């Protein structure tokens, strides 16, 4: 008859350690994706906060900095 060993409270088996590692990696990956999405949404809000006239003025100003006098 085979005796079953009960793991000690302070010691984790190799399988338990590996599953905790994968769980931690999964949570870290999820948080990374969530943070990236938040950054994208934030920059999109900033971009959409300009009116078309403001965008046009900014583009013309950038064009004048690059090539003065070439404005249409």
DSSP file (Angstrom, degrees, kcal/mol; ACC not computed):
  #  RESIDUE AA STRUCTURE BP1 BP2  ACC     N-H-->O    O-->H-N    N-H-->O    O-->H-N    TCO  KAPPA ALPHA  PHI   PSI    X-CA   Y-CA   Z-CA
    1    1 A X              0   0    0      0, 0.0     2,-0.4     0, 0.0     0, 0.0   0.000 360.0 360.0 360.0 141.4    0.0    0.0    0.0
    2    2 A X        -     0   0    0      1,-0.0     2,-0.4     0, 0.0     0, 0.0  -0.689 360.0-137.8 -93.0 137.8    1.3    3.4   -0.9
    3    3 A X        -     0   0    0     -2,-0.4     2,-0.5     2,-0.0    -1,-0.0  -0.776  14.4-137.5 -93.3 136.2    1.5    6.2    1.7
    4    4 A X        -     0   0    0     -2,-0.4     2,-0.5     2,-0.0    -1,-0.0  -0.779  12.8-139.8 -93.5 133.8    0.4    9.7    0.7
    5    5 A X        -     0   0    0     -2,-0.5     2,-0.5     0, 0.0    -2,-0.0  -0.798   8.7-144.5 -94.3 130.9    2.6   12.5    1.8
    6    6 A X        -     0   0    0     -2,-0.5     2,-0.0     1,-0.0    -2,-0.0  -0.826  25.3-118.4 -92.5 125.4    0.9   15.6    3.0
    7    7 A X        -     0   0    0     -2,-0.5     2,-0.1     1,-0.1     5,-0.1  -0.333  28.9-111.8 -65.2 144.8    2.7   18.8    1.9
    8    8 A X    >   -     0   0    0      1,-0.1     3,-1.0     4,-0.0    -1,-0.1  -0.426  24.7-116.0 -72.5 151.3    4.0   20.9    4.8
    9    9 A X  T 3  S+     0   0    0      1,-0.3    -1,-0.1    -2,-0.1    -2,-0.1   0.837 113.8  46.4 -59.6 -34.0    2.3   24.3    5.2
   10   10 A X  T 3  S+     0   0    0      2,-0.0     2,-0.5     1,-0.0    -1,-0.3   0.606 103.5  73.0 -84.6 -12.0    5.5   26.3    4.4
   11   11 A X    <   -     0   0    0     -3,-1.0     2,-0.4     0, 0.0    -1,-0.0  -0.886  63.3-160.8-111.3 131.8    6.5   24.2    1.4
   12   12 A X        -     0   0    0     -2,-0.5    -3,-0.0    -5,-0.1    -2,-0.0  -0.843  23.2-116.8-106.9 146.7    4.7   24.4   -2.0
   13   13 A X     >  -     0   0    0     -2,-0.4     4,-2.0     1,-0.1     5,-0.2  -0.301  30.7-105.9 -73.6 166.1    5.0   21.7   -4.6
   14   14 A X  H  > S+     0   0    0      1,-0.2     4,-2.3     2,-0.2     5,-0.2   0.865 120.1  53.5 -61.3 -37.8    6.6   22.5   -8.0
   15   15 A X  H  > S+     0   0    0      1,-0.2     4,-2.4     2,-0.2    -1,-0.2   0.903 107.9  49.7 -65.5 -41.3    3.2   22.5   -9.7
   16   16 A X  H  > S+     0   0    0      2,-0.2     4,-2.1     1,-0.2    -1,-0.2   0.904 110.9  49.7 -65.5 -40.6    1.8   25.0   -7.3
   17   17 A X  H  X S+     0   0    0     -4,-2.0     4,-2.0     1,-0.2    -2,-0.2   0.918 111.5  49.1 -63.1 -43.1    4.8   27.3   -7.8
   18   18 A X  H  X S+     0   0    0     -4,-2.3     4,-2.5     1,-0.2    -2,-0.2   0.901 110.2  50.2 -65.0 -40.7    4.5   27.1  -11.5
   19   19 A X  H  X S+     0   0    0     -4,-2.4     4,-2.3     1,-0.2    -1,-0.2   0.884 109.8  50.9 -67.4 -35.8    0.8   27.9  -11.5
   20   20 A X  H  X S+     0   0    0     -4,-2.1     4,-2.5     2,-0.2    -1,-0.2   0.890 109.5  51.3 -65.8 -37.5    1.4   30.9   -9.3
   21   21 A X  H  X S+     0   0    0     -4,-2.0     4,-2.5     2,-0.2    -2,-0.2   0.943 112.0  45.5 -63.5 -47.2    4.1   32.1  -11.7
   22   22 A X  H  X S+     0   0    0     -4,-2.5     4,-2.3     1,-0.2    -2,-0.2   0.872 112.2  52.3 -64.4 -36.4    1.7   31.8  -14.7
   23   23 A X  H  X S+     0   0    0     -4,-2.3     4,-2.3     2,-0.2    -1,-0.2   0.926 110.6  47.3 -65.0 -43.8   -1.1   33.4  -12.7
   24   24 A X  H  X S+     0   0    0     -4,-2.5     4,-2.5     1,-0.2    -2,-0.2   0.901 112.2  49.9 -64.5 -41.1    1.2   36.4  -11.9
   25   25 A X  H  X S+     0   0    0     -4,-2.5     4,-2.4     2,-0.2    -1,-0.2   0.888 110.5  50.8 -64.7 -38.3    2.4   36.6  -15.5
   26   26 A X  H  X S+     0   0    0     -4,-2.3     4,-2.4     2,-0.2    -2,-0.2   0.914 111.3  46.9 -64.8 -43.4   -1.3   36.6  -16.7
   27   27 A X  H  X S+     0   0    0     -4,-2.3     4,-2.5     2,-0.2    -2,-0.2   0.912 112.6  50.2 -65.1 -42.0   -2.2   39.4  -14.3
   28   28 A X  H  X S+     0   0    0     -4,-2.5     4,-2.1     1,-0.2    -2,-0.2   0.906 111.3  49.0 -63.3 -41.1    0.8   41.4  -15.3
   29   29 A X  H  X S+     0   0    0     -4,-2.4     4,-2.3     2,-0.2    -2,-0.2   0.915 110.7  50.2 -63.5 -43.2   -0.1   41.0  -18.9
   30   30 A X  H  X S+     0   0    0     -4,-2.4     4,-2.4     1,-0.2    -2,-0.2   0.917 110.9  48.9 -61.4 -43.9   -3.7   42.0  -18.3
   31   31 A X  H  X S+     0   0    0     -4,-2.5     4,-2.5     1,-0.2    -1,-0.2   0.877 109.7  52.8 -65.1 -36.7   -2.6   45.1  -16.5
   32   32 A X  H  X S+     0   0    0     -4,-2.1     4,-2.3     2,-0.2    -2,-0.2   0.917 110.3  46.8 -63.7 -43.3   -0.2   46.0  -19.3
   33   33 A X  H  X S+     0   0    0     -4,-2.3     4,-2.3     2,-0.2    -2,-0.2   0.909 113.0  49.6 -65.0 -42.0   -2.9   45.7  -21.9
   34   34 A X  H  X S+     0   0    0     -4,-2.4     4,-2.1     2,-0.2    -2,-0.2   0.911 111.5  48.5 -64.0 -42.1   -5.3   47.8  -19.7
   35   35 A X  H  X S+     0   0    0     -4,-2.5     4,-2.1     2,-0.2    -1,-0.2   0.899 110.7  50.9 -65.7 -40.0   -2.6   50.5  -19.2
   36   36 A X  H  X S+     0   0    0     -4,-2.3     4,-2.2     1,-0.2    -1,-0.2   0.915 109.9  50.2 -63.2 -42.9   -1.9   50.6  -22.9
   37   37 A X  H  X S+     0   0    0     -4,-2.3     4,-2.4     1,-0.2    -1,-0.2   0.890 108.8  52.2 -61.8 -39.5   -5.5   51.0  -23.7
   38   38 A X  H  X S+     0   0    0     -4,-2.1     4,-2.2     1,-0.2    -1,-0.2   0.895 109.3  49.5 -64.8 -39.7   -5.8   53.9  -21.2
   39   39 A X  H  X S+     0   0    0     -4,-2.1     4,-2.3     2,-0.2    -2,-0.2   0.905 111.2  49.5 -65.8 -41.1   -2.9   55.7  -22.8
   40   40 A X  H  X S+     0   0    0     -4,-2.2     4,-2.1     2,-0.2    -2,-0.2   0.923 111.9  47.6 -64.6 -44.2   -4.4   55.3  -26.3
   41   41 A X  H  X S+     0   0    0     -4,-2.4     4,-2.1     1,-0.2    -1,-0.2   0.899 111.2  52.1 -63.5 -40.0   -7.8   56.6  -25.1
   42   42 A X  H  X S+     0   0    0     -4,-2.2     4,-2.0     1,-0.2    -2,-0.2   0.927 111.1  45.2 -63.5 -45.5   -6.2   59.5  -23.4
   43   43 A X  H  X S+     0   0    0     -4,-2.3     4,-2.3     1,-0.2    -1,-0.2   0.858 110.7  54.9 -68.0 -33.3   -4.2   60.6  -26.4
   44   44 A X  H  X S+     0   0    0     -4,-2.1     4,-2.3     2,-0.2    -1,-0.2   0.894 106.9  50.6 -65.4 -39.4   -7.2   60.2  -28.6
   45   45 A X  H  X S+     0   0    0     -4,-2.1     4,-0.7     2,-0.2    -2,-0.2   0.915 110.5  49.3 -63.9 -42.3   -9.2   62.5  -26.4
   46   46 A X  H >< S+     0   0    0     -4,-2.0     3,-0.7     1,-0.2     4,-0.3   0.919 111.5  49.4 -62.4 -42.1   -6.4   65.1  -26.6
   47   47 A X  H >< S+     0   0    0     -4,-2.3     3,-1.0     1,-0.2    -2,-0.2   0.893 112.0  47.3 -65.3 -40.0   -6.3   64.8  -30.3
   48   48 A X  H 3< S+     0   0    0     -4,-2.3    -1,-0.2     1,-0.2    -2,-0.2   0.538  92.3  80.5 -79.9  -6.0  -10.1   65.2  -30.7
   49   49 A X  T << S+     0   0    0     -3,-0.7     2,-0.2    -4,-0.7    -1,-0.2   0.673  76.9  88.4 -74.9 -15.6  -10.2   68.2  -28.4
   50   50 A X  S <  S-     0   0    0     -3,-1.0     2,-0.2    -4,-0.3    -3,-0.0  -0.584  76.6-129.7 -84.6 144.4   -9.0   70.5  -31.2
   51   51 A X     >  -     0   0    0     -2,-0.2     4,-2.2     1,-0.1     5,-0.2  -0.506  29.7-107.6 -81.2 160.7  -11.5   72.2  -33.6
   52   52 A X  H  > S+     0   0    0      1,-0.2     4,-2.4     2,-0.2     5,-0.1   0.862 121.2  54.4 -57.7 -35.2  -10.9   71.8  -37.3
   53   53 A X  H  > S+     0   0    0      2,-0.2     4,-2.6     1,-0.2    -1,-0.2   0.910 107.5  49.7 -65.5 -41.4   -9.8   75.5  -37.4
   54   54 A X  H  > S+     0   0    0      2,-0.2     4,-2.4     1,-0.2    -2,-0.2   0.906 111.2  49.0 -63.9 -40.9   -7.2   75.0  -34.7
   55   55 A X  H  X S+     0   0    0     -4,-2.2     4,-2.6     2,-0.2    -2,-0.2   0.930 111.3  49.6 -63.5 -44.7   -5.8   72.0  -36.5
   56   56 A X  H  X S+     0   0    0     -4,-2.4     4,-2.5     1,-0.2    -2,-0.2   0.921 111.4  49.1 -60.3 -44.9   -5.6   73.9  -39.7
   57   57 A X  H  X S+     0   0    0     -4,-2.6     4,-2.3     1,-0.2    -1,-0.2   0.907 111.9  48.7 -61.8 -42.2   -3.8   76.8  -38.0
   58   58 A X  H  X S+     0   0    0     -4,-2.4     4,-2.3     2,-0.2    -1,-0.2   0.908 111.5  49.0 -65.6 -41.2   -1.4   74.5  -36.4
   59   59 A X  H  X S+     0   0    0     -4,-2.6     4,-2.3     2,-0.2    -2,-0.2   0.908 111.6  49.1 -65.3 -40.7   -0.6   72.7  -39.6
   60   60 A X  H  X S+     0   0    0     -4,-2.5     4,-2.5     2,-0.2    -2,-0.2   0.901 110.4  51.4 -64.5 -39.6   -0.1   76.1  -41.4
   61   61 A X  H  X S+     0   0    0     -4,-2.3     4,-1.8     2,-0.2    -2,-0.2   0.909 110.7  48.2 -63.6 -41.5    2.2   77.2  -38.6
   62   62 A X  H  X S+     0   0    0     -4,-2.3     4,-1.9     1,-0.2    -1,-0.2   0.896 111.2  50.5 -65.2 -39.1    4.3   74.0  -38.9
   63   63 A X  H  X S+     0   0    0     -4,-2.3     4,-3.1     1,-0.2    -2,-0.2   0.901 108.8  51.5 -65.4 -40.5    4.4   74.4  -42.7
   64   64 A X  H  < S+     0   0    0     -4,-2.5    -1,-0.2     1,-0.2    -2,-0.2   0.848 108.2  52.4 -65.3 -33.7    5.6   78.0  -42.3
   65   65 A X  H  < S+     0   0    0     -4,-1.8     3,-0.3    -5,-0.2    -1,-0.2   0.907 115.8  40.6 -66.3 -40.7    8.4   76.9  -40.0
   66   66 A X  H  < S+     0   0    0     -4,-1.9     2,-0.4     1,-0.3    -2,-0.2   0.967 137.1   7.1 -71.3 -54.9    9.6   74.3  -42.5
   67   67 A X  S >< S-     0   0    0     -4,-3.1     3,-1.5    -5,-0.1    -1,-0.3  -0.822  79.0-145.2-135.3  91.8    9.2   76.3  -45.7
   68   68 A X  T 3  S+     0   0    0     -2,-0.4    -4,-0.1    -3,-0.3    -3,-0.1  -0.296  82.5  16.0 -60.7 138.1    8.4   80.0  -45.2
   69   69 A X  T 3  S+     0   0    0      1,-0.1    -1,-0.2     0, 0.0    -5,-0.1   0.501  93.0 105.7  82.8   5.0    6.2   81.5  -47.9
   70   70 A X    <   +     0   0    0     -3,-1.5     2,-0.1    -7,-0.2    -2,-0.1   0.260  44.0 129.1-100.1  12.0    5.0   78.2  -49.4
   71   71 A X              0   0    0      1,-0.1   -11,-0.0    -4,-0.1    -3,-0.0  -0.444 360.0 360.0 -70.6 137.1    1.5   78.4  -47.9
   72   72 A X              0   0    0     -2,-0.1    -1,-0.1     0, 0.0    -2,-0.0   0.488 360.0 360.0 -71.8 360.0   -1.4   77.8  -50.3
